[in-house]
Amino acid sequence: MALEYSLAHLTVLGCPTPELVYVAARAGYDYVSPRLIYMGLPGEPNYALADNPEMLRATKRALADTGLKIHDIELARVYDDMHPSKYLPAMEVAAELGARAVLSSIWTPKREYAIEKFAQICDLAKPFDLTVDLEYVPIASVNNLAGAVDVLRAVKRPNAGLMVDVHHFHRALDKFEDLDALPKEWFHFAHLCDAQGEIPSDRAEMTRILREERLYVGEGGVPIADILNRLPKMVYSIELPNLARAREFGYAEHAFRCLESAKAYMAKKSVHN
């Protein structure tokens, strides 16, 4: 069975959600992973479909026109003084559109608080048949594999999962063998991209690269095949923001190049083939 790929919104964040669907379909993706939860970051567009009925209708038309599906939505962050119920409207839309998962990450250093809130997000998502997949991020509070595993073992929710971004795995200096003992049922999808092999020591530079200068799969120094071959076969969501290439090629061509480079790399390295 062929590998399945999703186009993560951050790769083409300038595309409103309906356009994301059409771009992904033309490039040959199987799914899209839209950012349906507005985070309020500087310069970030707001694609919260729960608050935009017109864009929601256009997204439904795009999905119907293309036959594409939504795999996961983002991003249900855990941070200080937050209320998980704020994510309910996005979960309702996600379920209505046939999504499978909600991506989450933890940005508070308070461990017990983070575990409590992440567990609540899982409980809210369960009636919608959505998994909640925890992504550790090098610049977040839960910033490595061990930290994410600690949270998942503490919450013990059947719909909780672990989402490994190969960029973050490399930056966190995680070890391949630490993946071997983890429950296979935790894994529903992974993020694909590449990056320069040298790990930035400066937080600002690491942040810049992960948000705007990732590389096509096989182009950098991340040992992608070594990571993925320790994991079960799953959907691969390509999260590959590169502002310079998006400007040079346009969003549609950039998305196409992301997918073609990933397919070529996975075939060459025999990743789950």
C-alpha positions as CSV (number, residue, x, y, z in Angstrom):
1,M,0.0,0.0,0.0
2,A,1.4,3.4,-1.0
3,L,2.5,5.9,1.7
4,E,0.0,8.6,2.4
5,Y,0.9,12.3,2.7
6,S,-0.8,15.4,4.2
7,L,0.0,19.0,3.5
8,A,0.5,20.9,6.8
9,H,-0.8,24.5,6.8
10,L,2.5,26.0,8.0
11,T,4.1,24.9,4.7
12,V,1.8,27.3,2.8
13,L,0.4,29.4,5.6
14,G,-0.5,32.3,3.3
15,C,-3.2,30.0,1.7
16,P,-6.7,30.3,3.2
17,T,-8.1,26.8,4.0
18,P,-10.1,26.3,0.8
19,E,-7.0,27.2,-1.3
20,L,-4.9,24.9,0.9
21,V,-7.2,22.1,-0.2
22,Y,-6.9,22.9,-3.9
23,V,-3.1,23.3,-3.7
24,A,-2.8,20.0,-2.0
25,A,-5.0,18.2,-4.4
26,R,-3.2,19.5,-7.5
27,A,0.1,18.5,-6.0
28,G,-1.0,15.0,-5.3
29,Y,-1.5,14.9,-1.5
30,D,-4.0,12.6,0.2
31,Y,-4.9,14.9,3.1
32,V,-4.6,18.4,4.4
33,S,-3.7,19.5,8.0
34,P,-5.3,22.9,8.4
35,R,-4.6,25.4,11.2
36,L,-8.2,25.8,12.4
37,I,-7.3,27.2,15.8
38,Y,-6.1,30.8,15.7
39,M,-3.0,31.3,17.9
40,G,-2.8,35.1,17.6
41,L,0.9,35.1,16.6
42,P,2.2,38.3,14.9
43,G,1.3,38.3,11.3
44,E,-0.5,35.0,11.5
45,P,-3.7,34.8,9.4
46,N,-6.9,33.7,11.2
47,Y,-8.4,30.5,9.6
48,A,-10.7,29.6,12.5
49,L,-13.5,28.1,10.4
50,A,-15.8,28.0,13.5
51,D,-15.8,31.8,13.4
52,N,-16.0,32.1,9.6
53,P,-19.1,30.4,8.1
54,E,-18.3,31.6,4.5
55,M,-14.8,30.1,4.6
56,L,-16.2,26.9,6.2
57,R,-18.6,26.6,3.3
58,A,-15.8,27.2,0.8
59,T,-13.6,24.6,2.5
60,K,-16.5,22.0,2.3
61,R,-16.8,22.8,-1.4
62,A,-13.1,22.4,-2.0
63,L,-13.1,19.0,-0.1
64,A,-16.1,17.8,-2.2
65,D,-14.5,19.0,-5.4
66,T,-11.2,17.4,-4.9
67,G,-12.1,14.3,-2.8
68,L,-9.3,15.2,-0.4
69,K,-9.7,14.6,3.3
70,I,-8.6,16.5,6.4
71,H,-6.3,14.4,8.6
72,D,-5.6,16.6,11.6
73,I,-6.1,20.2,12.8
74,E,-3.8,22.4,14.8
75,L,-2.9,23.7,17.3
76,A,-4.4,23.0,20.7
77,R,-1.7,24.5,22.8
78,V,-1.4,24.1,26.6
79,Y,-0.3,27.3,28.3
80,D,-0.8,29.2,31.5
81,D,-4.3,30.3,32.4
82,M,-6.0,28.6,29.4
83,H,-9.3,26.9,29.3
84,P,-9.4,23.7,27.1
85,S,-13.1,24.3,26.3
86,K,-12.0,27.1,24.0
87,Y,-11.0,24.4,21.5
88,L,-14.5,22.8,21.4
89,P,-15.7,24.9,18.4
90,A,-12.6,23.8,16.3
91,M,-13.1,20.2,17.4
92,E,-16.8,20.4,16.3
93,V,-15.7,21.7,12.8
94,A,-12.9,19.1,12.6
95,A,-15.4,16.3,13.3
96,E,-17.9,17.8,10.8
97,L,-15.1,17.8,8.1
98,G,-14.0,14.2,8.9
99,A,-10.7,14.9,10.6
100,R,-9.0,12.3,12.7
101,A,-6.7,14.2,15.0
102,V,-5.9,17.4,16.9
103,L,-2.3,18.4,17.3
104,S,-1.2,19.7,20.7
105,S,1.9,21.1,22.3
106,I,2.8,22.3,25.8
107,W,4.1,25.8,26.6
108,T,3.9,25.9,30.4
109,P,6.7,24.7,32.7
110,K,4.1,23.6,35.3
111,R,4.1,19.9,34.9
112,E,1.0,19.0,36.9
113,Y,-1.0,21.8,35.3
114,A,0.1,20.7,31.8
115,I,-0.9,17.1,32.5
116,E,-4.3,18.2,33.8
117,K,-5.0,20.5,30.8
118,F,-3.8,18.0,28.2
119,A,-6.0,15.3,29.8
120,Q,-8.9,17.7,29.6
121,I,-8.3,18.3,25.9
122,C,-8.2,14.6,25.3
123,D,-11.5,14.1,27.1
124,L,-13.1,16.9,25.1
125,A,-11.9,15.4,21.8
126,K,-13.0,11.8,22.6
127,P,-16.8,12.2,21.8
128,F,-15.7,13.5,18.3
129,D,-13.6,10.4,17.8
130,L,-10.5,12.6,17.6
131,T,-7.1,11.7,18.8
132,V,-5.0,14.4,20.5
133,D,-1.4,14.0,19.4
134,L,1.3,15.7,21.5
135,E,4.1,17.3,19.6
136,Y,7.2,18.3,21.5
137,V,8.9,21.4,20.2
138,P,12.5,22.5,20.9
139,I,11.4,26.1,21.9
140,A,8.4,24.9,24.0
141,S,8.3,23.7,27.6
142,V,7.9,20.1,26.6
143,N,10.8,20.1,24.3
144,N,12.1,16.5,23.9
145,L,10.9,12.9,23.6
146,A,11.3,12.1,27.3
147,G,9.1,15.1,28.3
148,A,6.4,14.1,25.9
149,V,6.5,10.4,27.0
150,D,6.2,11.6,30.6
151,V,3.0,13.5,29.9
152,L,1.4,10.6,27.9
153,R,2.2,8.0,30.6
154,A,0.7,10.4,33.2
155,V,-2.5,11.2,31.4
156,K,-3.3,7.6,30.3
157,R,-6.0,8.6,27.8
158,P,-6.9,6.1,25.1
159,N,-7.1,8.8,22.5
160,A,-3.8,10.5,23.4
161,G,-0.9,10.1,20.9
162,L,2.6,11.2,20.2
163,M,3.5,13.2,17.1
164,V,7.2,13.1,16.2
165,D,8.4,15.9,14.0
166,V,11.7,14.7,12.5
167,H,13.2,18.3,12.7
168,H,12.3,18.5,16.4
169,F,13.6,15.0,17.1
170,H,17.0,15.9,15.6
171,R,17.2,19.3,17.4
172,A,16.3,17.7,20.7
173,L,19.2,15.2,20.4
174,D,16.8,12.4,20.9
175,K,18.1,8.8,20.4
176,F,16.6,6.4,17.8
177,E,16.5,3.5,20.3
178,D,14.3,5.4,22.7
179,L,11.5,5.1,20.1
180,D,11.6,1.3,20.3
181,A,9.9,0.8,23.6
182,L,7.0,3.2,23.0
183,P,3.5,1.8,22.4
184,K,2.8,1.6,18.6
185,E,-0.8,2.7,19.2
186,W,0.5,6.2,20.2
187,F,1.5,7.0,16.6
188,H,-1.0,8.3,14.2
189,F,1.1,10.6,12.0
190,A,4.5,12.3,11.8
191,H,5.8,15.6,10.5
192,L,8.3,15.5,7.6
193,C,10.9,18.1,6.6
194,D,14.6,18.5,6.6
195,A,17.1,21.1,7.9
196,Q,20.7,21.9,8.1
197,G,22.6,19.3,10.0
198,E,24.3,21.7,12.4
199,I,22.0,22.5,15.3
200,P,21.8,26.2,16.2
201,S,22.8,27.1,19.7
202,D,20.9,30.3,19.6
203,R,17.2,30.0,20.5
204,A,16.2,32.9,18.1
205,E,18.0,31.2,15.2
206,M,16.5,27.8,16.0
207,T,13.0,29.5,16.1
208,R,13.7,31.3,12.8
209,I,14.7,28.1,11.0
210,L,11.8,26.0,12.3
211,R,9.3,28.7,11.3
212,E,10.7,29.8,8.0
213,E,13.7,27.9,6.7
214,R,13.2,24.2,6.7
215,L,14.5,22.2,3.7
216,Y,13.1,19.7,1.3
217,V,13.3,16.1,2.5
218,G,16.8,14.6,1.8
219,E,18.3,18.0,1.3
220,G,19.7,18.6,4.8
221,G,21.3,16.7,7.7
222,V,18.3,15.3,9.6
223,P,18.5,11.4,9.7
224,I,14.9,11.1,8.6
225,A,14.9,7.4,7.6
226,D,16.6,6.4,10.8
227,I,13.8,8.0,12.8
228,L,10.9,6.8,10.7
229,N,12.1,3.2,10.4
230,R,11.8,2.9,14.2
231,L,8.1,3.9,14.0
232,P,5.1,2.2,12.5
233,K,3.9,3.1,9.1
234,M,1.5,6.1,9.3
235,V,0.4,9.3,7.5
236,Y,3.2,11.7,6.9
237,S,2.3,15.3,7.1
238,I,4.8,17.6,5.4
239,E,5.4,20.7,7.5
240,L,8.0,22.5,5.6
241,P,7.9,26.3,5.9
242,N,10.5,28.0,3.7
243,L,9.6,31.6,3.0
244,A,12.2,32.2,0.4
245,R,11.1,29.2,-1.7
246,A,7.5,30.0,-1.3
247,R,8.2,33.4,-2.7
248,E,10.4,32.0,-5.5
249,F,8.2,29.2,-6.6
250,G,4.7,30.2,-5.4
251,Y,2.8,28.2,-2.9
252,A,1.5,25.6,-5.4
253,E,5.0,24.8,-6.8
254,H,6.5,24.8,-3.3
255,A,3.9,22.3,-2.0
256,F,4.5,20.1,-5.1
257,R,8.3,20.1,-4.6
258,C,7.8,19.3,-0.9
259,L,5.8,16.2,-1.8
260,E,8.0,15.0,-4.7
261,S,11.2,15.3,-2.7
262,A,9.6,13.3,0.2
263,K,8.4,10.6,-2.1
264,A,11.8,10.3,-3.8
265,Y,13.6,10.1,-0.4
266,M,11.2,7.6,1.0
267,A,11.6,5.3,-2.0
268,K,15.4,5.7,-2.1
269,K,15.7,4.9,1.6
270,S,13.0,2.2,1.5
271,V,11.0,3.7,4.3
272,H,8.1,1.4,4.9
273,N,8.2,0.4,1.2
